């Protein structure tokens, strides 16, 4: 089991793969180098031997007498090579060593007019042998012992093998180090992802550099950060939802309990309490609607049914639907609709976004007016919702788009907002590649602006 695990280790796999390739390359290189070097060396020996044979035969050609023969033989004593001199009839006249069988065997009867190598098979014979004819008759033979060549080649083999083994060791060491460098961060990532699977999302993965492994480490780390963020916002969200539901439910329960006990006899009081129960139940119903919309937007489940359409009829519809609410508060709801090019939108969703903005404008305005305007400029189409209401404090402007964010909790309790309207509106506009922005001054009023590309 343990062995199987070891073989599954990526360092071992990389190490084996690289070592295999390396050994293969080393063997090929070794063979080639060995062959080329040996051939070159043997060639050099042959040429050198032949040159010296020719030299001797030239000297002997000038003076073919006993003194010169002795001089030549003397020259070859104490060196690796040997010389043998014959007359025209292949009778040995002199030699630097007593000739052995292999030397005499090669004395040739052939008519040779020029120096040449007559034996070069150093692997199967005792000598490399050259011959050179002497000008006035006779031959010079020279012998290079094959044993010396074999020793040199053996030495070369030892050097090559030792070098190869050294390189191989070095390669193994560097592969081991390299593999560890790959494996260690991978193992750290494995540990980190295991911990993330257990819910500990924020994990530090200490990786250096910019290579693919480092990038993977950084991606896992930022994935953890994202998961942590989602986890936290999910918890916040659940806390907000339960809080939002609990408050109206407490009212409903409290007032229905009072009515249930039958202590309230006065019909007007009963009506008032029932009115509160109804208002809070409506609040819950709105909240659930908003939550439903939001969850669809969040999960990306909502399908956009886009078509070419003008925004003006949508604005008109929203205005006419909300006119009674505005009038009830004594507000003037006006529209100023300019001619618009058609844009590709989901009319229902767009209506919802505009509805949320106008509804807010009415909700947070106690006197004055709410106006809705449409116009186009260049390649953009705009819907502007302006009110003369409470405005939004500067420090809250960036937060009003967040889920459940409400500027003034006590005020919104009265107005009955859930804190989801702007969040939903912004999501809708953004899924149309548009922008929703706000400009507001406290106690003066606000302007919400939708801009869409044509
Ligand atoms: P809500 O359901 O509470 O209205 P929204 O997401 O629609 O939630 O708005 C978030 C907050 O932004 C509101 O609680 C309110 O404080 C503020 N706000 C939105 N629109 C306006 C406006 N036209 N005038 C003043 N305040 C606004």
Boltz pocket constraint, residues with backbone or C-beta under 6 A from the ligand:
constraints:
  - pocket:
      binder: B
      contacts: [[A, 356], [A, 357], [A, 360], [A, 361], [A, 362], [A, 364], [A, 387], [A, 389], [A, 390], [A, 391], [A, 392], [A, 400], [A, 402], [A, 405], [A, 406], [A, 407], [A, 408], [A, 412], [A, 416], [A, 417], [A, 418], [A, 419], [A, 420], [A, 421], [A, 422], [A, 423], [A, 446]]
      max_distance: 6.0
